[in-house]
Amino acid sequence: MGKNIIYIFDPFCSWCYAMSQEIEKAYDKYHDQMGFVFITGGMLIGEQVRSIGDKKEYLKGVKENIESMSNVRFGSAEVDLIEEGSYIANSHPPSVAIHAFHSLNPSESFHFIHDVQKMFYENGIDLKDADNYRDIVLKRGVDFDLFKEGIYGQKAQQAAAKDYQKSRELGVKGFPAVMYNQDGDVGLISAGFRDFNFLDKIIDLLINNPGEVFENLK
């Protein structure tokens, strides 16, 4: 099964928006030395789908913490969406979109994940509308018609559903989380936001001294 970094996240997780750019940096530096896989965790699916107004005060507060700990910023359009409160956050459509893209251009998937989150958090764009993904799909070199077919096909739908189950099986209690898989044995690298400097040190150690480091993660 090999060795890989597992990134468990949700498109509508504010902390994941910050974390995704850190994972993106790690992927760019280490993907030729270490496998990287993602799991869309299904934070807001089924009965958890709700209007963002339900968590308005929490979201306002957490943004201040996120901006102070990372260099991501929340755009005025997204701030206005939260203030208005009626937008329905459903993790399934963007999770399916990410899997549809992954099936067409897997080497760009970690960049695409961050693109998707920037759509919402920087520009307040609805992640439930497939047509809204056109620009970021084309930017990453994927035919938009094929991508859209993928969204409405069974493969991406099933991949997202399997990810939700994987997240539960791994015991993930919150997002984001980063794990390390070594031949089917999994250890936790981080639960919650950690910056690239932290990931850089851990991944470097896992590459150069995997046995000792992995035992400390289990």
VENGI-V121473 format. One record per residue. RES is the residue in one small letter. PSI is psi in radians with two decimals (none if undefined). Layout:
res: <RES | RES>
psi: <PSI | PSI>
This chain:
res: <m | g | k | n | i | i | y | i | f | d | p | f | c | s | w | c | y | a | m | s | q | e | i | e | k | a | y | d | k | y | h | d | q | m | g | f | v | f | i | t | g | g | m | l | i | g | e | q | v | r | s | i | g | d | k | k | e | y | l | k | g | v | k | e | n | i | e | s | m | s | n | v | r | f | g | s | a | e | v | d | l | i | e | e | g | s | y | i | a | n | s | h | p | p | s | v | a | i | h | a | f | h | s | l | n | p | s | e | s | f | h | f | i | h | d | v | q | k | m | f | y | e | n | g | i | d | l | k | d | a | d | n | y | r | d | i | v | l | k | r | g | v | d | f | d | l | f | k | e | g | i | y | g | q | k | a | q | q | a | a | a | k | d | y | q | k | s | r | e | l | g | v | k | g | f | p | a | v | m | y | n | q | d | g | d | v | g | l | i | s | a | g | f | r | d | f | n | f | l | d | k | i | i | d | l | l | i | n | n | p | g | e | v | f | e | n | l | k>
psi: <-0.30 | -2.87 | 2.33 | 2.73 | 2.31 | 2.11 | 2.02 | 2.13 | 3.08 | 2.42 | -0.50 | 0.29 | 2.06 | -0.72 | -0.54 | -0.57 | -0.75 | -0.72 | -0.58 | -0.60 | -0.49 | -0.73 | -0.67 | -0.75 | -0.74 | -0.73 | -0.80 | -0.64 | -0.62 | 0.01 | -0.33 | -0.06 | -0.28 | 2.44 | 2.57 | 2.24 | 2.72 | 2.72 | 2.13 | 2.02 | -0.27 | 0.84 | -0.73 | 1.41 | 2.80 | -2.22 | -0.23 | -0.18 | 2.29 | 2.95 | 2.53 | -0.29 | -0.39 | -0.42 | 0.50 | -0.89 | -0.67 | -0.81 | -0.65 | -0.76 | -0.72 | -0.51 | -0.68 | -0.73 | -0.73 | -0.79 | -0.53 | -0.43 | -0.19 | 3.09 | 0.28 | 2.68 | 2.62 | 2.21 | 2.78 | -0.55 | -0.70 | -0.67 | -0.73 | -0.65 | -0.78 | -0.73 | -0.72 | -0.74 | -0.16 | -0.18 | 2.29 | 2.07 | 2.04 | 2.00 | -0.35 | -0.86 | -0.84 | -0.53 | -0.75 | -0.72 | -0.72 | -0.72 | -0.63 | -0.73 | -0.77 | -0.64 | -0.34 | -0.52 | 1.23 | -0.50 | -0.29 | 0.11 | -0.71 | -0.51 | -0.69 | -0.67 | -0.83 | -0.63 | -0.78 | -0.79 | -0.63 | -0.58 | -0.81 | -0.91 | -0.46 | -0.60 | -0.07 | 0.52 | 2.41 | 2.10 | -0.04 | -0.26 | 2.00 | -0.62 | -0.40 | -0.22 | -0.06 | -0.91 | -0.78 | -0.48 | -0.82 | -0.66 | -0.54 | 0.24 | 0.44 | 2.41 | 2.16 | -0.63 | -0.69 | -0.70 | -0.79 | -0.66 | -0.69 | -0.68 | -0.71 | -0.02 | 2.98 | -0.52 | -0.88 | -0.64 | -0.80 | -0.64 | -0.72 | -0.78 | -0.69 | -0.64 | -0.71 | -0.73 | -0.72 | -0.74 | -0.75 | -0.72 | -0.55 | -0.10 | 0.41 | 2.19 | -0.31 | 2.91 | 2.60 | 2.87 | 2.57 | 2.26 | 2.91 | 2.21 | 2.16 | 1.73 | 0.74 | -0.16 | 2.19 | 2.36 | 2.69 | 2.16 | -0.81 | 2.53 | 1.96 | 3.13 | 2.31 | 2.54 | 3.04 | -0.65 | -0.73 | -0.87 | -0.70 | -0.81 | -0.77 | -0.80 | -0.68 | -0.74 | -0.69 | -0.54 | -0.74 | -0.39 | 1.05 | -0.68 | -0.93 | -0.77 | -0.75 | -0.65 | -0.56 | -0.28 | -0.33 | none>
